[in-house]
Amino acid sequence: MDNIQSLKDDYYPGDLRFDPLGLKPDDPAELRAMQERELSHGRLGMLAAAGFMAQEAVTGQTWGEQDNAFTQFLLGGYFNQEAAELARDAAAGM
């Protein structure tokens, strides 16, 4: 019985051989460029997430709450009036 936990000879770190859409390039240089792009986009995504957390820490509101406040500023009480009418109709139906 061989050791199932040992690394195989053809193993490459991170290569799990899962590519159902066939996106992995065959050219090693193109694969390297794709890996570098993936890393830089991941890092940009982490910076964006950190920005969301910093904004929430400073303002005490999530980005969704701030977006809602901006919508209220732009559209006024239109949505408040509609929500009140929906609540009134739902309460009347009970």
Contacts in CASP RR format, 6 or more apart in sequence:
PFRMAT RR
TARGET T0000
AUTHOR 0000-0000-0000
METHOD contacts of the structure
MODEL  1
MDNIQSLKDDYYPGDLRFDPLGLKPDDPAELRAMQERELSHGRLGMLAAA
GFMAQEAVTGQTWGEQDNAFTQFLLGGYFNQEAAELARDAAAGM
24 31 0 8 1.000
24 34 0 8 1.000
25 31 0 8 1.000
25 34 0 8 1.000
52 62 0 8 1.000
52 63 0 8 1.000
55 63 0 8 1.000
55 66 0 8 1.000
56 62 0 8 1.000
56 63 0 8 1.000
59 66 0 8 1.000
61 69 0 8 1.000
71 79 0 8 1.000
72 79 0 8 1.000
72 80 0 8 1.000
END
